[in-house]
Amino acid sequence: MFFYVLALAILIIDQVLKSLVHQSMSLGQSIPLLDGIIKLTYVRNTGAAFSLFVGFSPYLLVIGVIVALAVIYFHYKIPARNYYLQTGLAFILGGSLGNLVDRIFRSYVIDYLDVTVWPVFNFADIMINAGVILIAFKLFAERKKDVSDSV
């Protein structure tokens, strides 16, 4: 249950943030924050995370559905007590669904976090990447433990 509650919370937060940006900013508008270290910049992304694969929107829609289904599949394959993997999967599912909702209803994804040296991104992208990192660290730690146990 925790898995779906967390994924849903991420989806809702993502959609609320995107709605606020869409309703309160003009396309292309940029608002500096923290002395310009980060800006809120409203862009419409027809590509994938960090504006990769621009122009492949129909394929990205299909890939988004496949990712969501794969995450749900792995959720059921991984024991519930494996908190880190389950949390990482929930992060990925919530973020993927957040961007998928945009693709389905808008045909683009609203991005708004601009750190200048990186393409503009959003909360969903952060959660997807955080999930991947969490899973990678957990798998690396388990592998390292297995290696030290066998020595």
DSSP file (Angstrom, degrees, kcal/mol; ACC not computed):
  #  RESIDUE AA STRUCTURE BP1 BP2  ACC     N-H-->O    O-->H-N    N-H-->O    O-->H-N    TCO  KAPPA ALPHA  PHI   PSI    X-CA   Y-CA   Z-CA
    1    1 A M     >        0   0    0      0, 0.0     4,-2.4     0, 0.0     5,-0.2   0.000 360.0 360.0 360.0 -41.8    0.0    0.0    0.0
    2    2 A F  H  >  +     0   0    0      1,-0.2     4,-2.8     2,-0.2     5,-0.3   0.889 360.0  58.9 -54.1 -41.3    2.9    2.4    0.9
    3    3 A F  H  > S+     0   0    0      1,-0.2     4,-2.3     2,-0.2    -1,-0.2   0.925 110.2  39.8 -54.9 -50.8    4.2    1.9   -2.7
    4    4 A Y  H  > S+     0   0    0      2,-0.2     4,-2.5     1,-0.2    -1,-0.2   0.852 114.0  53.3 -73.1 -35.0    1.0    3.2   -4.3
    5    5 A V  H  X S+     0   0    0     -4,-2.4     4,-2.4     2,-0.2    -2,-0.2   0.930 112.1  45.7 -63.9 -44.5    0.4    6.0   -1.7
    6    6 A L  H  X S+     0   0    0     -4,-2.8     4,-2.3    -5,-0.2    -2,-0.2   0.932 113.7  48.1 -64.6 -46.3    4.0    7.3   -2.3
    7    7 A A  H  X S+     0   0    0     -4,-2.3     4,-2.3    -5,-0.3    -2,-0.2   0.908 113.3  48.3 -60.9 -42.0    3.7    7.1   -6.1
    8    8 A L  H  X S+     0   0    0     -4,-2.5     4,-2.7     2,-0.2    -1,-0.2   0.897 109.4  52.5 -65.9 -40.8    0.3    8.9   -6.0
    9    9 A A  H  X S+     0   0    0     -4,-2.4     4,-2.7     2,-0.2     5,-0.2   0.911 110.6  48.1 -60.7 -42.5    1.7   11.6   -3.7
   10   10 A I  H  X S+     0   0    0     -4,-2.3     4,-2.6     2,-0.2    -2,-0.2   0.923 111.7  50.1 -63.8 -44.7    4.5   12.2   -6.2
   11   11 A L  H  X S+     0   0    0     -4,-2.3     4,-2.5     2,-0.2    -2,-0.2   0.926 113.0  46.2 -58.8 -46.4    2.1   12.3   -9.1
   12   12 A I  H  X S+     0   0    0     -4,-2.7     4,-2.6     2,-0.2     5,-0.2   0.937 113.0  48.2 -65.1 -47.5   -0.2   14.8   -7.3
   13   13 A I  H  X S+     0   0    0     -4,-2.7     4,-2.5     1,-0.2     5,-0.2   0.929 113.0  49.9 -57.6 -45.6    2.7   17.1   -6.2
   14   14 A D  H  X S+     0   0    0     -4,-2.6     4,-2.4    -5,-0.2    -2,-0.2   0.932 112.7  45.2 -59.4 -48.2    4.1   17.0   -9.7
   15   15 A Q  H  X S+     0   0    0     -4,-2.5     4,-2.3     2,-0.2    -1,-0.2   0.865 112.3  51.4 -68.4 -35.9    0.8   17.9  -11.3
   16   16 A V  H  X S+     0   0    0     -4,-2.6     4,-2.5     2,-0.2    -1,-0.2   0.937 111.4  47.5 -64.6 -46.2    0.1   20.7   -8.8
   17   17 A L  H  X S+     0   0    0     -4,-2.5     4,-2.2    -5,-0.2    -2,-0.2   0.920 113.4  47.7 -61.3 -43.9    3.5   22.3   -9.4
   18   18 A K  H  X S+     0   0    0     -4,-2.4     4,-2.7    -5,-0.2    -1,-0.2   0.887 111.2  51.4 -64.5 -38.9    3.0   22.1  -13.1
   19   19 A S  H  X S+     0   0    0     -4,-2.3     4,-2.5     2,-0.2     5,-0.2   0.905 108.8  50.9 -64.6 -42.1   -0.4   23.6  -12.9
   20   20 A L  H  X S+     0   0    0     -4,-2.5     4,-2.0     2,-0.2    -2,-0.2   0.919 112.9  45.9 -61.0 -43.7    0.9   26.5  -10.8
   21   21 A V  H  X S+     0   0    0     -4,-2.2     4,-1.7     1,-0.2    -2,-0.2   0.941 113.9  48.5 -63.4 -47.3    3.6   27.2  -13.4
   22   22 A H  H  < S+     0   0    0     -4,-2.7    -2,-0.2     1,-0.2    -1,-0.2   0.868 117.7  40.8 -61.5 -39.4    1.1   26.9  -16.3
   23   23 A Q  H  < S+     0   0    0     -4,-2.5    -1,-0.2    -5,-0.2    -2,-0.2   0.760 123.2  35.6 -83.3 -25.9   -1.4   29.2  -14.6
   24   24 A S  H  < S+     0   0    0     -4,-2.0     2,-0.3    -5,-0.2    -2,-0.2   0.518 110.7  56.8-110.3  -5.7    0.9   31.8  -13.2
   25   25 A M  S  < S-     0   0    0     -4,-1.7     2,-0.3    -5,-0.2    16,-0.0  -0.917  72.3-124.3-127.4 153.5    3.7   32.1  -15.8
   26   26 A S    >   -     0   0    0     -2,-0.3     3,-2.5     1,-0.1    16,-0.4  -0.667  48.2 -86.3 -88.2 149.8    3.9   32.9  -19.4
   27   27 A L  T 3  S+     0   0    0     -2,-0.3    16,-0.2     1,-0.3     3,-0.1  -0.354 118.3  14.2 -55.8 127.5    5.6   30.5  -21.7
   28   28 A G  T 3  S+     0   0    0     14,-3.1    -1,-0.3     1,-0.3    15,-0.1   0.244  92.2 140.5  88.7 -12.6    9.3   31.3  -21.7
   29   29 A Q    <   -     0   0    0     -3,-2.5    13,-2.1    13,-0.1     2,-0.4  -0.355  34.6-160.8 -64.7 143.1    9.1   33.5  -18.6
   30   30 A S  E     -A   41   0A   0     11,-0.2    11,-0.3    -3,-0.1    -1,-0.0  -0.994  10.9-168.1-131.9 131.6   11.9   33.1  -16.2
   31   31 A I  E     -A   40   0A   0      9,-2.7     9,-2.6    -2,-0.4     2,-0.1  -0.963  21.6-134.8-120.8 113.4   12.0   34.1  -12.5
   32   32 A P  E     -A   39   0A   0      0, 0.0     2,-0.3     0, 0.0     7,-0.2  -0.421  24.7-175.6 -69.1 140.0   15.4   34.1  -10.8
   33   33 A L  E > > +A   38   0A   0      5,-3.0     5,-1.6     1,-0.2     3,-0.5  -0.937  61.1  18.0-129.8 154.9   15.6   32.5   -7.3
   34   34 A L  G > 5S-     0   0    0     -2,-0.3     3,-1.8     1,-0.3    -1,-0.2   0.926 137.6 -49.4  50.5  53.8   18.5   32.2   -4.8
   35   35 A D  G 3 5S-     0   0    0      1,-0.3    -1,-0.3    -3,-0.2    -2,-0.0   0.816 108.4 -55.1  55.7  34.4   20.4   35.1   -6.5
   36   36 A G  G < 5S+     0   0    0     -3,-0.5    -1,-0.3     2,-0.4    -2,-0.2   0.459 107.6 121.4  83.4   0.9   19.9   33.5   -9.9
   37   37 A I  T < 5S+     0   0    0     -3,-1.8     2,-0.3    -4,-0.5    -3,-0.2   0.904  87.5  15.8 -61.7 -39.7   21.4   30.1   -8.9
   38   38 A I  E   <S-A   33   0A   0     -5,-1.6    -5,-3.0    78,-0.1    -2,-0.4  -0.975  75.8-164.6-131.8 148.0   18.1   28.5   -9.9
   39   39 A K  E     -AB  32 114A   0     75,-2.9    75,-2.7    -2,-0.3     2,-0.7  -0.958  23.9-128.1-129.6 149.4   15.3   30.0  -12.0
   40   40 A L  E     +AB  31 113A   0     -9,-2.6    -9,-2.7    -2,-0.3     2,-0.5  -0.897  38.8 174.2 -89.5 115.3   11.7   29.1  -12.6
   41   41 A T  E     -A   30   0A   0     71,-2.2     2,-0.7    -2,-0.7   -11,-0.2  -0.983  26.0-139.2-129.6 119.8   11.5   29.0  -16.3
   42   42 A Y  E     +     0   0A   0    -13,-2.1   -14,-3.1    -2,-0.5     2,-0.3  -0.688  36.4 157.1 -84.7 112.9    8.3   27.8  -18.0
   43   43 A V  E     - B   0 111A   0     68,-2.3    68,-2.3    -2,-0.7     2,-0.6  -0.943  39.2-131.7-131.1 156.0    9.0   25.6  -21.1
   44   44 A R  E     - B   0 110A   0     -2,-0.3     2,-0.6    66,-0.2    66,-0.2  -0.945  23.9-158.7-108.0 117.6    7.1   23.0  -23.0
   45   45 A N  E     + B   0 109A   0     64,-3.3    64,-2.9    -2,-0.6    -2,-0.0  -0.859  20.8 176.7-104.0 115.3    9.2   19.9  -23.5
   46   46 A T        +     0   0    0     -2,-0.6     9,-0.3    62,-0.2    10,-0.3   0.407  69.2  67.7 -92.8   1.4    8.2   17.5  -26.3
   47   47 A G  S    S-     0   0    0      1,-0.3     6,-0.3     7,-0.2     7,-0.1  -0.109  92.6 -84.3-100.7-158.4   11.3   15.3  -25.6
   48   48 A A  S >  S-     0   0    0      4,-5.0     3,-1.5     1,-0.3     4,-0.3  -0.115  77.3 -30.5 -95.3-164.2   12.2   13.1  -22.6
   49   49 A A  G >  S+     0   0    0      1,-0.3     3,-1.3     2,-0.2    -1,-0.3  -0.203 134.5  10.1 -53.2 138.0   13.9   14.1  -19.4
   50   50 A F  G 3  S-     0   0    0      1,-0.2    -1,-0.3    70,-0.2    71,-0.1   0.793 131.8 -68.5  59.0  31.1   16.2   17.0  -19.7
   51   51 A S  G X  S+     0   0    0     -3,-1.5     3,-0.6     1,-0.2    -1,-0.2   0.693  88.7 154.0  65.2  23.4   14.9   17.7  -23.2
   52   52 A L  T <   +     0   0    0     -3,-1.3    -4,-5.0    -4,-0.3    -1,-0.2  -0.529  59.9  17.7 -76.9 150.1   16.4   14.6  -24.7
   53   53 A F  T >  S-     0   0    0     -6,-0.3     3,-1.7    -2,-0.2    -1,-0.2   0.845  79.5-170.0  60.7  40.5   14.8   13.0  -27.8
   54   54 A V  T <  S+     0   0    0     -3,-0.6    -7,-0.2     1,-0.2    -1,-0.2  -0.383  70.5  30.3 -59.5 135.9   12.8   16.1  -28.8
   55   55 A G  T 3  S+     0   0    0     -9,-0.3    -1,-0.2    -2,-0.1    -8,-0.1   0.393  92.8  95.5  94.3  -1.7   10.3   15.3  -31.6
   56   56 A F    <>  +     0   0    0     -3,-1.7     4,-2.3   -10,-0.3     3,-0.5  -0.060  41.9 135.6-107.3  31.7    9.8   11.6  -30.5
   57   57 A S  H  >  +     0   0    0      1,-0.2     4,-2.0     2,-0.2    -1,-0.2   0.843  67.3  51.2 -53.6 -45.5    6.7   12.4  -28.5
   58   58 A P  H  > S+     0   0    0      0, 0.0     4,-1.6     0, 0.0    -1,-0.2   0.908 113.8  45.8 -61.6 -38.3    4.5    9.4  -29.7
   59   59 A Y  H  > S+     0   0    0     -3,-0.5     4,-2.8     1,-0.2    -2,-0.2   0.886 109.9  54.0 -68.4 -38.5    7.3    7.0  -28.9
   60   60 A L  H  X S+     0   0    0     -4,-2.3     4,-2.4     1,-0.2    -1,-0.2   0.836 104.6  55.4 -66.4 -32.0    7.9    8.6  -25.5
   61   61 A L  H  X S+     0   0    0     -4,-2.0     4,-1.8    -5,-0.2    -1,-0.2   0.935 111.0  43.9 -63.1 -46.4    4.2    8.1  -24.7
   62   62 A V  H  X S+     0   0    0     -4,-1.6     4,-2.4     1,-0.2    -2,-0.2   0.916 113.3  51.0 -64.7 -43.8    4.6    4.4  -25.4
   63   63 A I  H  X S+     0   0    0     -4,-2.8     4,-2.8     1,-0.2    -1,-0.2   0.894 107.5  54.5 -61.5 -39.8    7.9    4.2  -23.5
   64   64 A G  H  X S+     0   0    0     -4,-2.4     4,-2.3     2,-0.2    -1,-0.2   0.900 109.2  46.9 -60.6 -41.9    6.2    5.9  -20.5
   65   65 A V  H  X S+     0   0    0     -4,-1.8     4,-2.5     2,-0.2    -2,-0.2   0.920 112.7  49.7 -65.3 -43.8    3.4    3.3  -20.4
   66   66 A I  H  X S+     0   0    0     -4,-2.4     4,-2.6     2,-0.2    -2,-0.2   0.914 110.8  49.7 -62.3 -43.3    6.0    0.5  -20.7
   67   67 A V  H  X S+     0   0    0     -4,-2.8     4,-2.7     2,-0.2     5,-0.2   0.937 111.1  49.2 -61.2 -46.7    8.1    2.0  -17.9
   68   68 A A  H  X S+     0   0    0     -4,-2.3     4,-2.1     1,-0.2    -2,-0.2   0.924 113.6  45.9 -59.9 -44.9    5.1    2.3  -15.6
   69   69 A L  H  X S+     0   0    0     -4,-2.5     4,-2.3     1,-0.2    -1,-0.2   0.891 112.5  50.8 -65.9 -39.1    4.0   -1.2  -16.3
   70   70 A A  H  X S+     0   0    0     -4,-2.6     4,-2.6     2,-0.2     5,-0.2   0.905 109.4  50.8 -64.6 -41.4    7.5   -2.6  -15.8
   71   71 A V  H  X S+     0   0    0     -4,-2.7     4,-2.3     2,-0.2    -2,-0.2   0.924 110.6  48.6 -62.8 -43.9    7.8   -0.7  -12.5
   72   72 A I  H  X S+     0   0    0     -4,-2.1     4,-1.5     2,-0.2    -1,-0.2   0.908 110.7  52.2 -62.5 -41.2    4.5   -2.2  -11.3
   73   73 A Y  H  X S+     0   0    0     -4,-2.3     4,-1.2     1,-0.2     3,-0.4   0.944 111.6  45.2 -58.3 -49.7    5.6   -5.6  -12.3
   74   74 A F  H  X S+     0   0    0     -4,-2.6     4,-2.2     1,-0.2    -1,-0.2   0.837 104.5  63.9 -66.8 -31.5    8.9   -5.3  -10.4
   75   75 A H  H  < S+     0   0    0     -4,-2.3    -1,-0.2     1,-0.2    -2,-0.2   0.910 107.4  42.6 -55.9 -41.8    7.0   -3.9   -7.4
   76   76 A Y  H  < S+     0   0    0     -4,-1.5    -1,-0.2    -3,-0.4    -2,-0.2   0.742 113.9  51.7 -78.3 -22.6    5.2   -7.3   -7.1
   77   77 A K  H  < S+     0   0    0     -4,-1.2    -2,-0.2    -5,-0.1    -1,-0.2   0.764  98.6  72.6 -83.2 -26.5    8.4   -9.3   -7.7
   78   78 A I  S  < S-     0   0    0     -4,-2.2     0, 0.0    -5,-0.1     0, 0.0  -0.754  95.8-105.0 -93.4 133.2   10.5   -7.6   -5.1
   79   79 A P    >   -     0   0    0      0, 0.0     3,-1.9     0, 0.0     7,-0.2  -0.251  22.8-126.8 -57.1 140.6    9.6   -8.4   -1.4
   80   80 A A  T 3  S+     0   0    0      1,-0.3     6,-0.1    -4,-0.1    -2,-0.0   0.794 107.3  65.6 -59.1 -29.7    7.7   -5.6    0.4
   81   81 A R  T 3  S+     0   0    0      1,-0.2     2,-2.2     2,-0.1    -1,-0.3   0.638  75.4  91.4 -71.1 -12.2   10.3   -5.6    3.2
   82   82 A N    <>  +     0   0    0     -3,-1.9     4,-2.5     1,-0.2     5,-0.2  -0.533  59.2 174.9 -82.2  76.2   12.9   -4.4    0.7
   83   83 A Y  H  >  +     0   0    0     -2,-2.2     4,-2.7     1,-0.2     5,-0.2   0.844  67.7  51.0 -55.7 -45.4   12.2   -0.8    1.6
   84   84 A Y  H  > S+     0   0    0      2,-0.2     4,-2.5     1,-0.2    -1,-0.2   0.921 113.4  43.7 -66.1 -44.2   14.8    0.9   -0.5
   85   85 A L  H  > S+     0   0    0      2,-0.2     4,-2.4     1,-0.2    -1,-0.2   0.919 115.5  49.0 -66.6 -42.0   14.0   -0.9   -3.7
   86   86 A Q  H  X S+     0   0    0     -4,-2.5     4,-2.2     2,-0.2    -2,-0.2   0.903 112.7  48.0 -63.7 -41.0   10.3   -0.4   -3.2
   87   87 A T  H  X S+     0   0    0     -4,-2.7     4,-2.5    -5,-0.2    -2,-0.2   0.925 111.2  50.4 -65.5 -44.6   10.8    3.3   -2.5
   88   88 A G  H  X S+     0   0    0     -4,-2.5     4,-2.2     1,-0.2    -2,-0.2   0.910 111.0  49.0 -59.0 -43.0   13.0    3.7   -5.5
   89   89 A L  H  X S+     0   0    0     -4,-2.4     4,-2.8     2,-0.2    -1,-0.2   0.893 109.9  51.5 -64.1 -39.7   10.3    2.0   -7.7
   90   90 A A  H  X S+     0   0    0     -4,-2.2     4,-2.9     2,-0.2     5,-0.2   0.899 108.8  51.4 -64.3 -40.3    7.6    4.2   -6.2
   91   91 A F  H  X S+     0   0    0     -4,-2.5     4,-2.4     2,-0.2     5,-0.2   0.940 112.7  45.7 -58.8 -47.3    9.7    7.3   -7.0
   92   92 A I  H  X S+     0   0    0     -4,-2.2     4,-2.8     2,-0.2     5,-0.2   0.916 114.2  48.1 -64.4 -43.7   10.1    6.1  -10.6
   93   93 A L  H  X S+     0   0    0     -4,-2.8     4,-2.8     2,-0.2     5,-0.2   0.948 113.0  47.0 -63.6 -48.5    6.4    5.3  -11.0
   94   94 A G  H  X S+     0   0    0     -4,-2.9     4,-2.0     1,-0.2    -2,-0.2   0.918 116.6  44.0 -59.7 -45.0    5.2    8.6   -9.6
   95   95 A G  H  X S+     0   0    0     -4,-2.4     4,-2.1    -5,-0.2     5,-0.2   0.909 113.9  49.8 -66.6 -42.7    7.6   10.6  -11.7
   96   96 A S  H  X S+     0   0    0     -4,-2.8     4,-2.4    -5,-0.2    -2,-0.2   0.917 112.2  47.7 -62.6 -43.5    6.9    8.6  -14.8
   97   97 A L  H  X S+     0   0    0     -4,-2.8     4,-2.7    -5,-0.2    -1,-0.2   0.874 107.7  57.2 -66.2 -36.2    3.1    8.9  -14.4
   98   98 A G  H  X S+     0   0    0     -4,-2.0     4,-1.3    -5,-0.2    -2,-0.2   0.936 113.5  38.1 -58.7 -47.3    3.5   12.7  -13.8
   99   99 A N  H  X S+     0   0    0     -4,-2.1     4,-2.2     2,-0.2    -1,-0.2   0.837 113.8  56.7 -73.2 -32.2    5.2   13.1  -17.1
  100  100 A L  H  X S+     0   0    0     -4,-2.4     4,-2.5    -5,-0.2    -2,-0.2   0.898 102.9  54.3 -65.3 -41.1    2.9   10.6  -18.8
  101  101 A V  H  X S+     0   0    0     -4,-2.7     4,-2.6     1,-0.2     5,-0.3   0.924 109.1  49.4 -58.1 -44.3   -0.2   12.6  -17.7
  102  102 A D  H  X>S+     0   0    0     -4,-1.3     4,-2.9     1,-0.2     5,-1.1   0.936 110.8  48.9 -59.8 -47.0    1.3   15.6  -19.4
  103  103 A R  H  X5S+     0   0    0     -4,-2.2     4,-0.6     4,-0.2    -2,-0.2   0.887 114.4  45.9 -62.0 -39.2    2.0   13.7  -22.6
  104  104 A I  H  <5S+     0   0    0     -4,-2.5    -1,-0.2     1,-0.2    -2,-0.2   0.936 125.4  28.3 -69.9 -46.4   -1.5   12.3  -22.7
  105  105 A F  H  <5S+     0   0    0     -4,-2.6    -2,-0.2    -5,-0.2    -3,-0.2   0.660 138.2  20.6 -94.4 -17.2   -3.4   15.5  -22.0
  106  106 A R  H  <5S-     0   0    0     -4,-2.9    -3,-0.2    -5,-0.3    -2,-0.1   0.610  87.0-130.3-121.9 -20.9   -1.0   18.2  -23.3
  107  107 A S  S  <<S+     0   0    0     -5,-1.1     2,-0.3    -4,-0.6    -4,-0.2   0.557  88.0  59.6  70.0  12.4    1.2   16.4  -25.8
  108  108 A Y  S    S-     0   0    0     -6,-0.8     2,-0.4    -9,-0.1   -62,-0.2  -0.959  83.9-115.9-153.6 166.1    4.2   18.0  -24.1
  109  109 A V  E     -B   45   0A   0    -64,-2.9   -64,-3.3    -2,-0.3     2,-0.6  -0.907  25.2-127.0-109.1 135.0    5.7   18.0  -20.6
  110  110 A I  E     -B   44   0A   0     -2,-0.4     2,-0.3   -66,-0.2   -66,-0.2  -0.716  30.0-175.9 -81.7 122.0    5.8   21.2  -18.5
  111  111 A D  E     +B   43   0A   0    -68,-2.3   -68,-2.3    -2,-0.6    11,-0.2  -0.876  17.2 156.3-114.3 151.7    9.3   21.8  -17.3
  112  112 A Y  E     +     0   0A   0      9,-2.3   -71,-2.2    -2,-0.3     2,-0.7   0.475  38.8  98.4-154.1 -11.1   10.2   24.7  -14.9
  113  113 A L  E     -BC  40 121A   0      8,-3.3     8,-2.2   -73,-0.2     2,-0.5  -0.807  47.6-177.6 -94.6 118.4   13.4   24.1  -12.9
  114  114 A D  E     +B   39   0A   0    -75,-2.7   -75,-2.9    -2,-0.7     6,-0.1  -0.948  22.2 170.2-123.9 113.3   16.3   25.8  -14.5
  115  115 A V        -     0   0    0     -2,-0.5     2,-2.8     3,-0.4    -1,-0.1   0.122  45.4-129.7-106.6  19.2   19.8   25.6  -13.1
  116  116 A T  S    S+     0   0    0      2,-0.3     4,-0.1     1,-0.2   -78,-0.1  -0.199  99.4  61.8  68.8 -47.9   21.4   27.2  -16.2
  117  117 A V  S    S+     0   0    0     -2,-2.8    -1,-0.2     2,-0.1    -3,-0.0   0.393 106.4  48.5 -89.1   4.8   24.0   24.6  -16.9
  118  118 A W  S    S-     0   0    0      3,-0.0    -3,-0.4     0, 0.0    -2,-0.3  -0.970  98.3 -90.7-140.2 149.0   21.5   21.9  -17.4
  119  119 A P        -     0   0    0      0, 0.0    -4,-0.2     0, 0.0   -68,-0.1  -0.279  58.5 -87.5 -59.0 151.9   18.3   21.7  -19.5
  120  120 A V        +     0   0    0     -6,-0.1     2,-0.2    -9,-0.1    -6,-0.2  -0.328  58.8 171.0 -61.7 140.2   15.1   22.7  -17.7
  121  121 A F  B     -C  113   0A   0     -8,-2.2    -8,-3.3   -71,-0.1    -9,-2.3  -0.713  19.5-131.3-139.9-172.6   13.5   19.9  -15.8
  122  122 A N     >  -     0   0    0    -11,-0.2     4,-1.8    -2,-0.2     5,-0.1  -0.804  36.3 -88.0-140.4 179.5   10.7   19.3  -13.3
  123  123 A F  H  > S+     0   0    0     -2,-0.2     4,-2.4     1,-0.2     5,-0.2   0.875 122.6  56.7 -59.9 -40.1    9.8   17.5  -10.1
  124  124 A A  H  > S+     0   0    0      1,-0.2     4,-2.5     2,-0.2    -1,-0.2   0.909 105.7  51.0 -59.9 -42.5    8.9   14.3  -11.9
  125  125 A D  H  > S+     0   0    0      1,-0.2     4,-2.4     2,-0.2    -1,-0.2   0.899 109.1  51.5 -61.4 -40.6   12.3   14.2  -13.5
  126  126 A I  H  X S+     0   0    0     -4,-1.8     4,-2.8     1,-0.2    -2,-0.2   0.928 111.0  47.5 -61.1 -44.8   13.9   14.6  -10.0
  127  127 A M  H  X S+     0   0    0     -4,-2.4     4,-2.4     2,-0.2    -2,-0.2   0.892 110.3  51.5 -67.2 -39.4   11.9   11.7   -8.6
  128  128 A I  H  X S+     0   0    0     -4,-2.5     4,-2.2     2,-0.2    -1,-0.2   0.948 114.6  43.3 -60.2 -48.2   12.7    9.4  -11.5
  129  129 A N  H  X S+     0   0    0     -4,-2.4     4,-2.5     1,-0.2    -2,-0.2   0.887 112.2  52.6 -67.0 -39.0   16.4   10.1  -11.1
  130  130 A A  H  X S+     0   0    0     -4,-2.8     4,-2.6    -5,-0.2    -1,-0.2   0.896 109.8  50.4 -62.5 -39.2   16.2    9.8   -7.3
  131  131 A G  H  X S+     0   0    0     -4,-2.4     4,-2.4     2,-0.2    -2,-0.2   0.920 110.7  47.7 -64.0 -44.4   14.5    6.4   -7.7
  132  132 A V  H  X S+     0   0    0     -4,-2.2     4,-2.6     2,-0.2    -2,-0.2   0.920 113.8  47.7 -62.9 -43.7   17.2    5.2  -10.1
  133  133 A I  H  X S+     0   0    0     -4,-2.5     4,-2.8     2,-0.2     5,-0.2   0.916 111.3  50.5 -64.5 -43.4   19.9    6.4   -7.8
  134  134 A L  H  X S+     0   0    0     -4,-2.6     4,-2.2     1,-0.2    -2,-0.2   0.922 113.3  45.4 -60.7 -45.0   18.3    4.8   -4.7
  135  135 A I  H  X S+     0   0    0     -4,-2.4     4,-2.8     2,-0.2     5,-0.2   0.919 112.9  50.7 -64.5 -43.6   17.9    1.5   -6.5
  136  136 A A  H  X S+     0   0    0     -4,-2.6     4,-2.6     1,-0.2    -2,-0.2   0.926 111.6  47.3 -62.0 -45.3   21.5    1.6   -7.9
  137  137 A F  H  X S+     0   0    0     -4,-2.8     4,-2.7     2,-0.2    -1,-0.2   0.914 113.1  49.0 -61.8 -42.8   22.9    2.3   -4.4
  138  138 A K  H  X S+     0   0    0     -4,-2.2     4,-2.4    -5,-0.2    -2,-0.2   0.932 113.5  45.5 -63.6 -45.7   20.9   -0.5   -2.8
  139  139 A L  H  X S+     0   0    0     -4,-2.8     4,-2.3     2,-0.2    -1,-0.2   0.893 113.7  49.9 -65.4 -38.9   21.9   -3.0   -5.5
  140  140 A F  H  X S+     0   0    0     -4,-2.6     4,-2.7    -5,-0.2    -2,-0.2   0.913 110.9  49.5 -64.4 -42.9   25.6   -1.9   -5.2
  141  141 A A  H  X S+     0   0    0     -4,-2.7     4,-2.3     2,-0.2    -2,-0.2   0.899 111.9  48.3 -64.4 -40.4   25.5   -2.2   -1.4
  142  142 A E  H  X S+     0   0    0     -4,-2.4     4,-2.5     2,-0.2    -1,-0.2   0.903 112.4  48.8 -65.7 -40.3   24.0   -5.7   -1.7
  143  143 A R  H  X S+     0   0    0     -4,-2.3     4,-2.3     2,-0.2    -2,-0.2   0.922 111.7  48.9 -65.0 -43.4   26.6   -6.7   -4.2
  144  144 A K  H  X S+     0   0    0     -4,-2.7     4,-2.3     1,-0.2    -2,-0.2   0.898 112.0  49.4 -63.5 -40.3   29.4   -5.4   -2.1
  145  145 A K  H  X S+     0   0    0     -4,-2.3     4,-2.3     2,-0.2    -2,-0.2   0.910 110.0  51.0 -64.5 -42.5   28.0   -7.2    1.0
  146  146 A D  H  X S+     0   0    0     -4,-2.5     4,-1.3     1,-0.2    -2,-0.2   0.894 110.9  48.8 -61.5 -40.5   27.7  -10.5   -1.0
  147  147 A V  H  X S+     0   0    0     -4,-2.3     4,-0.5     1,-0.2     3,-0.2   0.923 113.1  46.0 -66.5 -44.3   31.3  -10.2   -2.1
  148  148 A S  H >< S+     0   0    0     -4,-2.3     3,-0.5     1,-0.2    -2,-0.2   0.831 110.3  54.8 -70.2 -30.3   32.6   -9.5    1.4
  149  149 A D  H 3< S+     0   0    0     -4,-2.3    -1,-0.2     1,-0.2    -2,-0.2   0.810 106.4  51.7 -69.0 -29.2   30.5  -12.4    2.8
  150  150 A S  H 3<        0   0    0     -4,-1.3    -1,-0.2     1,-0.2    -2,-0.2   0.572 360.0 360.0 -85.6  -8.2   32.1  -14.8    0.4
  151  151 A V    <<        0   0    0     -3,-0.5    -1,-0.2    -4,-0.5    -2,-0.1   0.452 360.0 360.0 -84.9 360.0   35.6  -13.8    1.3
